[in-house]
């Protein structure tokens, strides 16, 4: 466990982001806290939402995540949806599901399993064009037959997922096409006499564009943690990144043009300062950080040479020599969305990956 390198999580900013979301839509919120709440801490983030009455519905990827929430936060009333790894085919998994811990069904065999347990609400996810997980629209008729055979007349929630909502709607038609398929599915189910209580399809990218937010729920993920989900800078989303990644200066040495640094003998292209910080790929600071740059005390700084398991080298200009010292804290990204987004763009990846990559060796420090 690191001591002076940590992810500082500002819970007050999370509340601000919720308030910004409420200005876009009046729909209920199913908040995605999968992947350790996008790296910010599954239990602390969920508990804060419950304490502050921000929302009562949460989304996980795996049954194991949902069980942790229900165990650690047993004093609260809330609902968890398990979106992908429901484990319904595994022995004993079905017994965990109930009215407030619900599997999202994306294949017919799982629906047959859930129909054997009437106390578990039915939540169906359809493939409207994402072509990942989801029931095919052509299978609606089979679903209706199964439900009527088992005398089930109500579906708690019907949902789907967009594949291109991170792009502006004006630049692609796929998102609108998916929404039309979704509406057709809802109409077919309702016309059969089956009641649908809730619907959702808008993820962060769609919400930011105020598209399909009139369904009863929206399912924000990244945007509530701060960064825009639109790629790369199309959004007017005012969210603030709820975390900043803090490390410290471990060592400073002058380095001359032509000298080599670290594994692989990376050659320095100019005179400067080689600064070592105690974070590496063993913490989730990926090797792809190499050559990514940021600003510190108005000086341009970049990751230099190969990222090690436990250490990384940064290159500072010589003129920073009197402005930095061993022990100084350095933030790899700040609460403004631009710094994390820019880091991700330089690494040819997305903010999701940088946040989710941070592992348990990096402590999460929570502030209100």
N, C-alpha and C positions, 0 to 999 in steps of 0.2 A: 504493500500500500504506500503510495506517495504521501508526502507531508506538505511540501511547498509547491507541488504541482497539483492542481485540482480544477474541477469544473464548478464554477460559482453559478448557482441557479437562483434567479430572482423571481420569487413567486408573485410578487406584486405586479411584475410585468406580464405574467400569465393572466392575471385578472384584467389588466388593461387590454390585452389581446381579446379576451372574451367580450369585453365591452365594445370593442371595435367590430367584432363579429356581429353583435346584436344590432348594429347600425345597418348591416347589410341584409339580414334576414330575421324574421320572427319565428322561424322554424325551431323545433327542439333540436338539441345537440347530442349527437352520439360521438363522443370524443375518442379518437384513436390513441390508445396508450400502449400499443404493441411495441415490441423491440425495446423494452425497458423505457417506455415513454419517450421513444426516439432518443434514447441515451440519457435522459434526464432523471430517471429513477421511477420505476413503475409504481411503487407503493406511495412514496411522498407526493408525487404529482397527483395521483388519484385521490389521496386523502385530502389534499389541499382543496381540490375541486369540490369535494363533499362538504368539508368544513365551511367553505364560503358559499355553498349552494350554487355553484356555477353550472353544474349539470349532474345528472344521476344515471346516465347511460354511457358505457365505455366499451371500446372495442379492443380485443386482443387477437393475436394470430393463432395462439395455441392454447389448448385446454390447460396446460401447466401454468401459463401466465394467469389465467382466470382463477384457478384454484389458489394461487398465492394471494391474489387480491381478496378473495373471499375468506381466507384464513387470517390474513393480517388486518383486515378491515371489517371484521365480523360485527362490530358494534353499529355499523352504518347500513342503511337500506339503499341498495343500488343494483343496477342490472349490468351484467357483463355478457357481451356477445363474443363467441369464438368463431372467427371468420374463416380459417382455413384448416388448420390441423385439429379437427374435432375429435379424431381418434374413435369415431363411432363404431368402426369395425373391430376395435380392440376389446378384449374381454374386460368387463368391469367399468368401461368408460361411460356407458349409458347411465349408470346409477348416479353419476356426478351432476347430471343435468336436471334442471328444475325451472321454476317460473322466473327466477332471477339470474340464472346461469344458462345461457341459451346457445345451442349450436346454430350457425348459419349454414343451411343445407344447400349444397351446390351439386348434388347428384341424386338420382332417383333412389338408389339403394339406401342412402342415408334417410331419405324421407320415409321409406318403408320401416326403418328401424325406429324412428321417432314416433311414428303413428302407433307403435306398441306402448307408448308411454304418454297417455292423454294429458298429464299434468304439465308437460313441456310444450310451450307455445311453438307454433310453426313459423319459422323465418326462412324465406326462400331467396336465394341469390341467382339471378339470371345472367346468362352470357348474351349481352346485346351487341357484342363486337370487340370486346377486350380479348376474347379467345384465350383466356387463362382458366380460371375456375368459374363455373356457373352452369346452371341448367339451360339447355337449348330451348329457344322459343318454341320449337316444334314439339317439345315435350309437355307443353301446358295441358293438352288434352289428357295425357296420361296422368298428370298430377291431379287433375280434377276427378278422374275416375277413382284414383287411389283414395282421395279424401272423402268422396261420397260413399265409397265402399266401407270406409271406417267411420262414417257418420261424423266427419269433421267439417264444420261449416264456416270456420273462421281462420284466417291467416293473420298472425300478429304483425308481420313486417315483410314487405317485398322490396328487394333492393337490386341494384346493379352497380357497375363501376365503369367509369370512362377511361379510355386509353390515351387520349390526346388533349385532355383538358388543361395541360400545362402550356398549351399553345393558344394564342388568341383565337377567339371564335371566327374572326374575320379571315384568318389565314388557313382555316381547315373546316370541312363540313362534317367530319366524322362524329364529332360530339353531338351535333344536332341530330344526325341520323340515329345515333344510339338512343337518344332521348325519345325519338319517335317510336322506335322498336319497344322501348320500355312502356310507353303509354299504350301501345297496342296490346302488350301482355296484360297490363292492369285492366284494360277494358274487357279482354276475353275472360279473365278470371271473374270479374264482377258481373258480367253478363250471364255467367253460369249460376249465379246465386250465392257464390262464396264471398264472404265479407273480408275486406282487407282493412285492417285498423291503421297501419302506418306504412309509409313508403319513403324511400330515400335513394338518391343516386349521386347527388352533388358531393364531390370531394373538394379538397382545398382549391384546386385550380378553377373549378366551376363556380365555387362560392365567390372567389375573388372577382369573377366576371358577372356575378349575380345571375347565373344561369341555372335553371331548374331548382332554384331555392324555394319554390312554392310548395314542394312536397312537405310532408309533415315533419321530416327530419332532414338535417344535413349531417355529413360525416367528415368534419375537419380533422386534419392531422397536422402536417407541417406548419400551416399558417398560424395555429395557436401557439406553437413554439417560437414563432417570430418570423422566420424567412418566408418570402413569397414562394408559392409553388409554381408560379409561371416562369418560363425559361426564355431568356435569362433575366430581362429587366422590363417586362411589359406591364407589370402590375402597379397599381396605386395603393396596394395594401399597406396600411400604416403600422403594421405589427412590429414589435421590437423583439429581437432575439432574447429569450429569457435566460440564456447562459453566456458566460464568457470563459474561455479556456485560458487558465493562468499557469505559468511556469516561472522559473527563475534562472538567473545567470549563474552557472556553475563555475565557468572559467572564461578568461579573456586573454587572448594572445595576439600580438601583431603578426601579420603574415604578409609575405612579399609576393609579388607577381612571379609565377612560375613554380612556387612551392606547392606541395601536394598535401591533401588532407584526407584522413580516414581510409576505410576500406575502398579499394579500387583506385587509390591515389588520384583523386580528383584534383586537377590543376587549377590553381587560383589565377584568374585572368588580370588581376590588378592588386595593388597594395591595399591592405585593409585590416580589419579585425576579425579574427575567428573566435566566435562566442559559442560555448557549449551550454546546452540546456538539457536537464534531466528528463526528457521524454523521448520515446521511440516507438517502434512498431509493437513492442511488448505492452504498450499502453493504448495502442490504437492510433498512434500518429503514423500514418501509412507511409510506405516508401515513396509513394507518389507525391508526397509533400516536397520532394527535391525540386529546387528552383522556384517554388512558390514564394511570393513576396508579400510583405505587409509593411506597415509604417509603425515605427516606435520612436516616440519623442521627436517626431518630424523627420526622422532619418529613414531612408529606404533600407529594408532588411530582407534578406532572402535565405531560405534553407539552402545550405551548400553541401555538396557531396552526398554520400549515401546515408540515409536515415538508418541508425543502428537499432538494436533491440531496446536499449535503455537510454540512448543519448541521441541528440541531433546537433549538427553544427549550423550556426547562423553566420552570415557574412554581413558585417557592418562597415560603413565607410570610415576611414581614418579620423575624420573630423568628429566622430562620435566618442573618441577616446576619453575625453574629459567629462562626458555626459552620462556615461554608464559605468557601473561597478558590479563586482561579484555580489550576488544576493539580491540584486534588483529584480522585481517582478516584471514579467513580460506577458502581455495578453496576445494570444495568437489570433483571437477575434473578439470583437466588442459586441455590445448590445444593439448597435445599429445593424440593420439587415445587410447593409452593403458589404461590410468586412467579411462576413462568413460567405456570402454569395460570391464575392470576388475571389476568395480563396478557393472555393469549389470550382469556379470557372477556370482558374489557372491550372487546376489539377485535372481538368477535363472530366469532372464528376459533378455531383449534386450535393447540396447541403445535407440531405438525409444521410448520406454515407459518412460524412465527417462526424456528425453527431452520434450516429449509431455505432461507429467503430470504436469509440472510447470504451474501454473495458473497466473491470472492477478495481484495477490498480490505481485508477484515477478517482479519488474521492469526489463525491458530490457534496458541495457545501451550500446549504439553503439559507436564503435571506428573504425577508418579507419586502 
